[in-house]
């Protein structure tokens, strides 16, 4: 008999250990493991969990893993998946902190990080486009993230304000506009 707590911890530990680029880069791996391979949540539930995780304060990957764990086995499941996701990063940062002073000015390490950056951008872009396609976001709605990014970059608008306005806009659209379409 399998132990769902150990299995969920190990699954999210593995995802956390082998993903570079943060929470958004984890989305394809989490989706592959949780939806396709293990069937813990459906594709539709995954999209909803991603949306909820994005709107909550805190680290996206931890939020997502917590919601999936809670969906599996309530509080204990959430603890297992959250710790599994956070543990690899914690251990890596601990090791780096212990030895970083030896690599501060190393040009090879700097070159490695410069080489990783484009791969991380791709790892974030691909799930973003996949989510937009799954959520049936058309080209007519592409102005929303572009306008948000420009408002933050060009005008110094707080990202928190953008998130709040997007949430309110989504609520108004879902409550009042979509039912009339």
RAQUIZI-V676534 format. One record per residue. N is the residue number from 1. RES is the residue in three letters. PHI is phi in whole degrees, 0 to 359 (999 if undefined). D_CENTER is the distance of its C-alpha to the mean C-alpha in whole Angstrom. Layout:
BEGIN
N | RES | PHI | D_CENTER
N | RES | PHI | D_CENTER
END
This chain:
BEGIN
1 | UNK | 999 | 31
2 | UNK | 278 | 27
3 | UNK | 259 | 26
4 | UNK | 297 | 22
5 | UNK | 292 | 21
6 | UNK | 294 | 22
7 | UNK | 297 | 20
8 | UNK | 290 | 17
9 | UNK | 300 | 17
10 | UNK | 297 | 18
11 | UNK | 299 | 16
12 | UNK | 284 | 13
13 | UNK | 296 | 15
14 | UNK | 298 | 15
15 | UNK | 298 | 12
16 | UNK | 295 | 11
17 | UNK | 285 | 15
18 | UNK | 248 | 14
19 | UNK | 243 | 11
20 | UNK | 256 | 12
21 | UNK | 109 | 10
22 | UNK | 88 | 7
23 | UNK | 301 | 3
24 | UNK | 291 | 4
25 | UNK | 288 | 7
26 | UNK | 280 | 6
27 | UNK | 307 | 6
28 | UNK | 298 | 9
29 | UNK | 292 | 10
30 | UNK | 298 | 9
31 | UNK | 298 | 11
32 | UNK | 299 | 14
33 | UNK | 287 | 14
34 | UNK | 277 | 14
35 | UNK | 267 | 15
36 | UNK | 285 | 17
37 | UNK | 278 | 19
38 | UNK | 257 | 19
39 | UNK | 67 | 19
40 | UNK | 290 | 17
41 | UNK | 222 | 16
42 | UNK | 274 | 17
43 | UNK | 300 | 15
44 | UNK | 295 | 16
45 | UNK | 297 | 15
46 | UNK | 298 | 11
47 | UNK | 299 | 11
48 | UNK | 296 | 12
49 | UNK | 295 | 10
50 | UNK | 294 | 7
51 | UNK | 298 | 10
52 | UNK | 295 | 11
53 | UNK | 297 | 8
54 | UNK | 292 | 7
55 | UNK | 273 | 11
56 | UNK | 269 | 11
57 | UNK | 291 | 12
58 | UNK | 112 | 11
59 | UNK | 284 | 8
60 | UNK | 304 | 5
61 | UNK | 298 | 5
62 | UNK | 292 | 8
63 | UNK | 302 | 8
64 | UNK | 297 | 7
65 | UNK | 295 | 9
66 | UNK | 297 | 12
67 | UNK | 295 | 12
68 | UNK | 294 | 12
69 | UNK | 299 | 15
70 | UNK | 295 | 16
71 | UNK | 298 | 17
72 | UNK | 286 | 18
73 | UNK | 215 | 21
74 | UNK | 53 | 20
75 | UNK | 296 | 20
76 | UNK | 296 | 21
77 | UNK | 296 | 18
78 | UNK | 297 | 16
79 | UNK | 296 | 17
80 | UNK | 298 | 17
81 | UNK | 290 | 14
82 | UNK | 294 | 13
83 | UNK | 294 | 15
84 | UNK | 300 | 15
85 | UNK | 287 | 11
86 | UNK | 280 | 13
87 | UNK | 303 | 16
88 | UNK | 300 | 16
89 | UNK | 295 | 14
90 | UNK | 301 | 17
91 | UNK | 295 | 20
92 | UNK | 297 | 19
93 | UNK | 295 | 19
94 | UNK | 299 | 22
95 | UNK | 295 | 24
96 | UNK | 298 | 23
97 | UNK | 298 | 24
98 | UNK | 289 | 27
99 | UNK | 240 | 28
100 | UNK | 299 | 27
101 | UNK | 302 | 30
102 | UNK | 281 | 32
103 | UNK | 241 | 29
104 | UNK | 312 | 29
105 | UNK | 255 | 31
106 | UNK | 282 | 31
107 | UNK | 294 | 31
108 | UNK | 293 | 29
109 | UNK | 296 | 26
110 | UNK | 299 | 26
111 | UNK | 294 | 26
112 | UNK | 299 | 24
113 | UNK | 294 | 21
114 | UNK | 296 | 22
115 | UNK | 286 | 22
116 | UNK | 286 | 18
117 | UNK | 308 | 17
118 | UNK | 297 | 18
119 | UNK | 294 | 16
120 | UNK | 294 | 13
121 | UNK | 301 | 13
122 | UNK | 296 | 14
123 | UNK | 296 | 11
124 | UNK | 275 | 9
125 | UNK | 292 | 12
126 | UNK | 300 | 12
127 | UNK | 294 | 9
128 | UNK | 297 | 10
129 | UNK | 292 | 13
130 | UNK | 297 | 13
131 | UNK | 296 | 11
132 | UNK | 298 | 14
133 | UNK | 293 | 17
134 | UNK | 295 | 16
135 | UNK | 277 | 16
136 | UNK | 59 | 19
137 | UNK | 275 | 18
138 | UNK | 271 | 22
139 | UNK | 296 | 23
140 | UNK | 296 | 24
141 | UNK | 263 | 21
142 | UNK | 294 | 20
143 | UNK | 294 | 22
144 | UNK | 296 | 19
145 | UNK | 293 | 16
146 | UNK | 294 | 19
147 | UNK | 296 | 21
148 | UNK | 297 | 19
149 | UNK | 296 | 18
150 | UNK | 294 | 22
151 | UNK | 298 | 22
152 | UNK | 291 | 20
153 | UNK | 287 | 22
154 | UNK | 276 | 25
155 | UNK | 248 | 26
156 | UNK | 71 | 24
157 | UNK | 293 | 23
158 | UNK | 294 | 20
159 | UNK | 301 | 17
160 | UNK | 296 | 17
161 | UNK | 297 | 20
162 | UNK | 299 | 18
163 | UNK | 296 | 15
164 | UNK | 296 | 19
165 | UNK | 296 | 20
166 | UNK | 295 | 18
167 | UNK | 297 | 18
168 | UNK | 296 | 21
169 | UNK | 298 | 22
170 | UNK | 296 | 20
171 | UNK | 296 | 22
172 | UNK | 299 | 25
173 | UNK | 299 | 24
174 | UNK | 292 | 24
175 | UNK | 275 | 26
176 | UNK | 245 | 29
177 | UNK | 269 | 29
178 | UNK | 301 | 27
179 | UNK | 298 | 30
180 | UNK | 269 | 32
181 | UNK | 283 | 31
END
